[in-house]
Amino acid sequence: QLVESGGGSVQAGGSLTLSCVFTGYTYGRCCMGWYRQLPGKEREGVAFVKIMPGATYYAGSVKGRFTVSWDNAKNTAYLHMDNLKLEDTGMYYCAAADRVIRTAADTLKALGTPDLGQGTQVTVS
């Protein structure tokens, strides 16, 4: 239901945009967004956007550098990443969530069982 694209390799300080086509129903879904799993670490939510009316939420580690958006006409979520750092290297997963909360570690977490895509690799060197 979720198909990501746009991952790749980029130099530190560069930019990259990820896309995610959602082929399921958005009815009942609060938010679309992105998780990432950095090497040796647990998966963490980094950015979510409300399907309606479009409010956005970011983990502290990416705020000011990443921009999440949702195109309702295309059923596509985007994650535009600027000023990428070495520590942004990891696998990025698109997610469709019913509810999102902020954790004590200043990351985001989708409650329940969010749908996740297969992931796309981002490598910053």
C-alpha positions in Angstrom: 0.0 0.0 0.0 3.0 2.3 0.5 5.7 2.6 -2.1 8.7 4.8 -1.4 11.1 6.2 -3.9 13.8 8.9 -4.1 16.4 7.5 -1.8 20.1 7.5 -2.8 23.5 8.9 -1.9 24.2 12.5 -1.3 27.1 14.5 0.2 26.8 16.1 3.6 25.0 19.4 3.3 23.1 18.3 0.3 19.4 17.7 -0.3 17.2 14.8 -1.2 13.4 14.3 -1.6 11.6 11.1 -0.8 8.2 10.2 -2.3 5.6 7.8 -1.1 2.5 6.7 -3.0 -0.3 5.4 -0.8 -2.7 3.1 -2.6 -4.9 2.4 0.4 -7.8 4.4 1.9 -7.1 7.6 3.9 -10.5 7.4 5.6 -9.8 7.0 9.3 -6.2 7.8 8.9 -4.9 10.8 10.8 -1.5 11.3 9.3 1.1 10.3 6.7 4.7 10.5 7.6 8.2 9.0 7.8 10.1 6.7 10.1 13.8 6.0 9.8 16.1 3.4 11.1 19.7 4.5 11.6 22.4 1.8 11.8 22.4 0.1 15.2 19.4 2.0 16.4 15.6 1.4 16.7 13.2 2.8 14.2 12.1 6.3 15.0 9.4 8.6 13.6 10.9 11.8 12.2 8.1 13.7 10.4 4.3 13.5 10.0 1.7 15.5 8.3 -2.1 15.5 9.0 -4.1 14.5 6.0 -6.6 17.2 7.0 -5.9 20.0 7.5 -2.2 19.7 7.0 -0.5 20.4 10.3 3.1 19.0 10.4 5.2 17.5 13.2 8.9 16.9 13.4 11.4 15.1 15.6 13.8 17.4 17.2 16.7 16.0 15.3 15.3 17.0 11.9 13.3 20.1 12.7 14.3 23.0 10.5 16.0 20.7 8.0 13.2 18.3 6.8 9.8 19.2 5.3 7.0 16.8 5.2 4.0 17.3 2.9 0.9 15.4 1.5 -0.6 15.8 -1.9 -4.2 14.7 -1.5 -4.9 14.7 -5.3 -1.9 12.3 -5.9 -2.2 10.3 -2.6 1.5 11.0 -2.2 3.6 12.0 0.7 6.9 13.7 0.4 9.9 14.2 2.7 12.2 17.0 1.5 15.5 16.9 3.4 18.0 19.8 3.4 21.4 20.2 5.0 21.8 16.4 5.3 24.2 15.2 7.9 26.2 11.9 8.2 23.9 10.9 11.1 20.9 11.0 8.8 22.2 7.9 7.0 19.7 5.0 7.3 16.6 3.4 5.9 13.6 5.6 5.6 10.0 4.2 5.7 6.8 5.8 4.7 4.0 5.4 7.2 0.2 5.8 7.3 -1.0 6.3 10.9 -4.2 6.6 12.9 -2.6 8.7 15.6 0.8 10.1 16.3 2.4 11.2 19.6 5.6 12.8 20.6 7.9 10.7 22.7 10.1 11.7 25.6 13.1 11.5 23.3 11.5 14.1 21.0 10.8 11.7 18.2 7.4 10.8 16.9 5.5 7.5 17.3 2.4 6.2 15.5 0.1 4.4 17.9 -1.6 1.2 17.0 -0.3 -0.7 13.9 0.7 1.8 11.2 1.1 0.7 7.7 4.8 0.9 6.6 6.4 0.8 3.2 9.4 -1.4 2.3 11.8 1.4 2.9 14.3 3.4 0.8 18.0 3.9 1.7 19.5 7.3 2.3 23.3 7.5 2.5 25.0 10.7 3.4 28.8 10.9 3.0 
